[in-house]
Amino acid sequence: GNFLLFVVTYFLTSMVGIVLAYAVAAVSPNMEAANALLPTYVTTCMYFGGLFLVFDKIPAGWYWYSWTSFLRYSWGALMLNQFKDQATGTAQVFFDDETRQPQNILEFYGMEEGFMNDLPACLAVLAALCLIFGAFGALGVTFVSHVKR
């Protein structure tokens, strides 16, 4: 894969994580609440990001949540950078559970078609989420007050 795309993806993911932490801190009443909310949200993002639960195996009622996970787009961008149009990406290393047909790694993880097959789109969503979480943080600092008088 392209090292520059790897660095950009890593940077955007780090920025989203930092801005998300600021946004959670801005709306949390105290440090304990922030320390409970942020890891809970990030852990659910990890589960629905495509690595632990493959997109095809996410229950139908929860599939919508996978689209809200910033780690989905980070994972997708890294996978596409590493395997799309590469010799390692064409290797048939998995088997479909139902059809028993061989699959390459992008097919197994559900990134061979649609939105998740577009690296610039994944990076654009990461950048947009950084701005959105930043706006939420700014709004939280501006309008949320936990001071009791």
N, C-alpha and C positions, 0 to 999 in steps of 0.2 A: 504494500500500500504506500501511499504518499505520506511522508513524514510531516509535511506542512499541514495536511488535513488532519492528521492525528493530533498535532499540537493545537490547532484551532478548535477541534472537538473537545480536547481536554480543557483548554482555556474556557470555552463557553460553558462546559459542565461545571467547572469550578466556580465561575461567576454566578451561574444560576444557583448553585448551592449556597454561596455566600449571601447573595441577595435574598434568597428564601429565608436564610437564618435571620437576617435583619428584619424581614417582614414579619416573621413569627415573633421575634423579640419586641417589635413595635406594638403588636396587639395583645401580647401576653401580660397578665396582671403582675406576674413576678417571675423570677428566674426558674423556680420549680416548674411552673406551668410551661414555660418555653422549653425547658429541658425534657419535658414529657411529650409535648406536641411535635416538635421538630423530628426527633428520631422515629416517632410513630408514623408520621407522614412519609418520611424518606424510606422507611422499611417497607411500607405498602407500595411505594413507587418501585422499590427493588423487586418485589414479588410480581408486580404487574408490568414490569419493564421489558419482559421477553426472554430473560435468561433463565430464571427459576421456573416460571410458568410459561411455556411456549404459547404463543398467541393462539394457536388452534386449540389449546387445552384449557384456556381461561373460560370459566363458566359463563354462559350467555348473559346472565344477569349482571355480571361484573365486567364484561368486555369493554363497556364504555369507559370504565375507570382507567383502563390501560392507555387510553388516548390522552389522559390528563397527566401521565407520569413523564416528568422531564427525562428520567433515565431511559425511557423507551427510545427517545430520539437520540440520546447519546449512544446507547447500545447499537441502534440502527446505523448511525453514522460510522461508528468504529467497525462494525461488521462489514458494511458496504465498502469502506476504505480498504479493509484487509482482504476481502474475498471476491468482490465483484470484478469481473473481467480479469481474474487471476487464475493461474493454473490450480492453485490450492482451492479455489472456489468451485471448480468444476468436478472435483473428486467426489464420487458417490460414496459417502461415508456413513450414511444413515439409511434406515428403512422406514417407510410409512407403516404405521401400525395397522391400518385397515387394508391397504392394497398390497402390502409387502413389496412395493416397488422401491428401488434405490432412490435416494435423494442426496443432493449436495447440501452443503451446510446452510446456504441461504434459503433453500426450500424447506429444510427442517425447521428453521426458526421463523418461517413465514415472511421472509423479506425478498422474495423473488418477484413480486408484482405489487402494483398499487403504490400508495404513498410511501411506504417504508422501503421502496426500492429506489428512492430519489435522495441521494446524499445532500444536494443543496437544500432540498426541502427540510430535511432533518435538522440541518444547521440553522436554517431560517427559523424554525420553530423554537430551537434552543435560544436563539437571540431574542425572539419575541417573548418567550417566557421570562427571560432575564429582565426585559423592560416591564412586563406585567407584574412580576413579583416586586420589582423596584417601585412601581407605582403604588402597589398595595402597601408596601413599607412606608412610603412617603405619606400616603393617606392615613395609615395607622398612627404615625408620629404626629400628624397634624390634628386628627380628630378623636383619637382614643386617649382618654385620660383615666388613669386608675388612682388618681390622688383623691383622698377622702379628707374633707375639711369639716 
